Amino acid sequence: MGTNKISVRFERPEIIRPPSEWRSYYLPLTSGCSNHTCTFCNYYGRKLKLRDVQEVKEEIDALYMYKRYGMVMSGVDPVVYYLGQQWDGKRIFLQDGDALVYPYGKLLEALEHLNRRFPDLERVSCYATPQDILRRSVEELRRLRELKLTMLYLGLESGSDEILERVRKGVNSAQMIEAAQRAKEAGMVLSVTVILGLGGVEKSQEHARATARVLSRMDPEYAAALTLLFVPGTPLYRDWKEGRFRPVDPFGSLEELRIIVEDSEFTNCFFSSMHASNYVAIKGWLPREKERLLRELDAVLGQRDPSLLRPEHLRAL
């Protein structure tokens, strides 16, 4: 292997990852998101940038030399070694907001190289938009799964078509369901997130019930609820500040969470609200632990005691 330096032309994105990927190595293929118009998202306005595949392979090589031989090469971003030092060699998370948008041939090339260097990888995962999945055939997705890209994180946000259009998600609920079904047909594992409070006070009930309905149709292996936070610089932040969007209160968000848990009909899904944005954390397998989760939520909703909630200053994305 040569000692080519990793190019600095691509600016490495900050690490934004699902909580379950805390032990992964974060390998950037892109920066930003192809769908950068969502009115609530911290990726709003951050246009997609693609990393050169040769640069990706050079980082994989640098990581390999470090993990295999303890070699530290000049010209390599120090974060490679910082992450590599803590990495157990099992999981890779591809950055950034929707790494599945990376050109298919180059994605194969990167994954093939990754598997050659680290044949004992357990899995590779990434964020994906429904558009990313729908532009790939089942056969193409299966090939990615064979190269250990086995888990996709997909943001449903809401099952209401009106809310999806309002927040400029770029797809409707039927496309969300179709994307989930295509990924599942290819044998991929899905983790789907929803955002409590995204419909505001006006659409709270519609948001919760439609979200439960669409989530059930998607039938993911994992599902997680986040609670809306207002990101400065986004259109939704401005709407909130200027009074055009009325947010639900903390207990209103928990009422939405209860509806989603109660109305959902999964085959076997690990459901949680463990994200730092949430006021109350619950977790369990649905449907078999549904009654326990509902009891936990009812205990908080029955008391309406703010001390039972995560304080506002501790909530975060």
N, C-alpha and C positions, 0 to 999 in steps of 0.2 A: 504494500500500500504506500502511496506517496504521502507527502506532507503538505499538500495544498492547504492554504489558509481559507477559512470560511469567509466568504464575502461579507462586507458590512453594508452592502447596498439595501438589503432588506432589514427593516427595523423590527426587531423582535417585539411581539405584542406583550402587554402585561398578561399575567396568568389569571384567566377567568375560567374556572372549571367547575364541574359538578362536585358536591361534597364527597361523593363516593370515590373520586379519583385522587384523593389526597396523597396516595403513595405512588402515583404514576410518574413516569417521566413525561414532560410536556414538550412535544416536538412540533414546532410551527411549520405548517404548510402554507398558511395564509395569514393575513392580518385584516381585521375588520370583518364585515359580513356582507354577503351579496345582496341581502334584503335589509338595507340600512335605513328604511323609512318607518319602522315601527315606532309609534309615537311615544311609547313608554320606555324604550330600551336604551341602555347605556352605549349600545353600538350605533345609535341614531346619528346619521351623518358621517359615519366613519367608513368611507368607501373601501371596497375590497381591494387588497393587494395580494398578488401571488408571489410566492417564493420560488426561485429557480430550483428545479429538481436536483441539479448537481450540488447546489448548496445544501439541500436537505440531506443528500447522501454523504456529503463531507461531514456534516454534524453527526450522522449515524456512525461514520468511521471514527470520528474523534471520541465519541462515547464508547465505542467498542474497545479502542486502544486503552482508554482509561480504565474501563471495568476489567479488561482481560490482563493488561500488563502494568497498570498504574501509570501510564505515560500521560504527561501533560504537554500539549503542543502549543507553541506560540501562535498568536493570531486567532485563537479560538475564544469565543465569547466565554468569560468566566462562569456565566450562569450554567453552561453545559456541565462543568465540573461540580458546581454547587448542587445541581439537581442529581447528577450522577452519583455523588457521594452518598446521597440518601436513598437512592433507588435500589429496589430489591431485584430488579431484572425481570419482573413479572408482567407489568402492564405499561402500555404506552397510551397517552392521550394526545390526539392530534389537534393542534390549535389551528384556527381561532374560532370565530363565531359560527362558521359552517364549513369545516374542512372538507366535507364531502363534495363541495363545489369544485375542488381542485381538478384540473383536466384528467379525464379517466386514464389515459395512457400513462401519464406522469404519476398518477396515484398508484397504479400498478407497479411502476418502476420503483417508487419509494418503498412500497410495502414489500416487494420482493427483496430489495436490498436489506431492509430491516429484518426480514426473516432469515436471510443468509447470515447476517451478523449475530442475531439473537434467536437461534432456533428454539429456545426453550420459553419463548414468550407465551403467556397464557392468553392474553387478549390485547387488541387494539380497539380504541373507541374514539368517538368524536361527536361534536354537535352536528346536527343536520337539519336543514329546513325541509319542509314537505316538497318544495320545488326541487331540491337536490335529489331526493329519493325518486320523484316521479320522472326525472329526466334519465334515469337509469332503468334498464330492463331487469327483470328478475334474474336472468342469466348473468348480467354484469354484477349485480349485487351478490350473487352466489360466489362469483370469482373473488370478490373482495372478502367475503366471509372465509373462503378457503385460505386467504392470506392473513387470517386472524383479525380482520376488522369485523368483529362480531357484535358490537354493541353501539347503538345510535341513541343519542339524546335529542329528543324532539320537543319543541315548545308548542303545545296546543294553545295555551293561554286562555282561550274561551271556546265553548262549543256554540256560541251564538254567532250566526253569520253577520248580524247587524253590528255586534261589538268587534268582530274580526275586521270588518270593513272600516269601522270607525278608527281603529288603532292601526290601520294600514298594514295588516299582516301579509296581504298579497295572495292569500288563498282562502277558500271557504271550508266549511266543516266537511263537506263531501270529499274534498281533496285531501284533507287531513286523514280521513278514514281510509281513502284509497292508498295513500302513502304508507300508512301503518300496515295495511294488508299486504302490500307489495314487499315491504321489509320482512314481515313475518313469513311470507311465502319463500323468501330467500334464506330463511333460517336464522335471521338476525334477531338479537334481543333488543327490545325497545324500552326506553325509560322516558316517560312523557311528563312534562310539567304543565301546571295550570297556575293562573295568578288570581288569587282571591282579591275581590274588590275592583277588578278591572272594569266592571260595568257601572261603577259608582252607585249611589243610592237609587237612582232612577231605574237601573237595569239589574239590580242585585239578584232578585229572584230568578229572572230570566237567565242571567249569567250562570248561576249555580245549577239550575236544572238542565239547561242545555249542555253545560260542561259535563255533567254526570252522564248524560245520554250519549254524547260523542265519545267520551272516554271509554264507555262500555263497548261501543262499536269498535273502537281501536283495540281494546282488550290487551293492553301492554303487560309485560312481566313486572314492570316497575312504574309507579306513578308518584308524583310529588307535588304538593301544593306549596307555592310561595305566596307571600302577601305583598300587595302593591306598595312600592316605594317610589317617590317622585324624584326623578333624576334631573338635576339642573341642566338646562339647555335643550330639553326635549319639548315637543309640542304639548304633551300631557301635563308637564310641569307648569307651563304657561297657562293652560286652561284651568288648572287648579288654583294658581296664584290669582288669576283674574276672575275667579268665581264661576267659570263655565262648567267645571267638573266638581261635583259634590261627592267626596269620598265617603265610603261607609266607615263607621267607627270600628274599633277593635272587636267588639262583640258582634257587630254586623258581619265582619269577616269570618268569625267563628260560626255564625249561623250558616253562611255559605258553605263552609267546610263540612258542617254537619249534613247539609243537603247532599253534597257530593258523595260523602261516605254512605249515606242511607240509600240514595237512589242508584248508585253504581251497581253494575252486574258484571263482574269479572269472572274469568275462568280461574285464575290463580295469580293474584297481583300483590306485590309488596307495596303498600301505600304508606306515605309518610308526610309529615309537615315539619321535618327536622331542620329545614333551612333557617338561617339566621334572620330572615325577614319576618318570620312568623311570630305571632303572639303566644301561641301554645304549640308544643311539640307532641305529636302522636305518631305512632308507627305500629303496623301490624299487617297481617295477611288478610286480604279480602278474597272471597266472602267469609272465610271461617272465623275471623276475629272481628267481624263487623259489630256485633253487639257490645263487645268490650270497648271498642273505639267510640261508639255512640255514648256509652255510659261515661267515659272520660270527658267527652265534650259536654254532655248534659250537666256534669258536676260543676264545670266552670260556668256554663251559661246560666245555670240555676242560681249561682251566688252573685254573678256580675260584680265580682270583687276585682278591681284593677290590680291589686297586689299579686294576683294569680297570673298576670300577663307578663311577658318579657317587656321590660321598660323600653320606651321609644329610643333612648340613646344607645341601646344595645342592638337595635335592629340594623341589619346591613344586608347588602347584596352579596 
